[in-house]
Amino acid sequence: MVQTGEQLASTAAERYLLIYMITVLVVVTFLVVIFFIVFQKRKNKLLLDKIKQQQAFEEEIAQAQTEIQEQTLKNIGWELHDNVGQLLSFASMQLSILKMQVADDEKEKFKDTSEALKNSLSEVRALSKTLNNEVVLNIGFEKSITNELNRLKKMKFASAELKTVGKKVDFTNRKHEIIIFRIIQEFLSNSVKYSEAENLAITIEYKTQSLKITAIDDGKGFNMSDIEKGSGLINMKSRATLINAVFKLSSKANQGVKLVLDYPIS
């Protein structure tokens, strides 16, 4: 009877010890899990903070580059308008004076030169306006695009048209207006240099929450897999990223190039 009591006591003690050990094991496991979760959250937070810092740094660099480019373009615009424009005006004036001093049968020879100087002066003045962001903001976003298309149409294109769809919405951030214009200007510049296109078309579509711009040329195009990421494409993409716009460039050989830019208005 005594032995049975001792056995029961021993069994109970072992049971309590087992329960105690299981409890300790559960608590330790719980603490390890909690520690791991906290550690993982802390690690993820540090990684996220690092990514955000990197993104902020890249945005600052892109912003600085954009501001430097804008100032450079403005300076070039001033130089073209003030210096080159004045030189062309002086040359045109001198040619007119010289033309008055020759015989009537010789004046016809000056016609082509005079016309070339006149066109050059007009082109320089038009180009200087598109390079100066203050002028672009002053005359407006759509008017600046129209002026650029008209300038290019005189140069080499059979048609260069702008179409506007929807009710116009003003930019809340005027800097973004300049950036979008520069993206379009870069696209047009590439069309002039590489596309061998005859026609250009730009559509500005004002939507409820976004501004969609589509630019198309009918040039020789290219295979997207073969395109080199030159400074022009990089500039367009980085500018679009800077204003949170969706940028898509598509093309096929002999099918022209299409740019779609979706900018969130609100």
Buried (B, 14 or more C-beta within 10 A) or exposed (E): EEEEEEEEEEEEEEEEEEEEEEEEEEEEEEEEEEEEEEEEEEEEEEEEEEEEEEEEEEEEEBEEBBEEEBEEBBEBBEBBBEEBBEEBBEBBEEBEEEBEEEEEEEBEEBEEBBEEBEEBBBBBBBBBBBBBBEBBBEBBBBEBBBBBBEBBBEEEBEEBEBEBEEEEBEBEEEBBBBBBBBBBBBBBEBBBEBBEBEBBBBBBBBBEEBBBBBBBBBBBBBEEEEEEEEEBBEBBBBBBBBBEBEBEBEBEEEEBBBBBBBBEBE
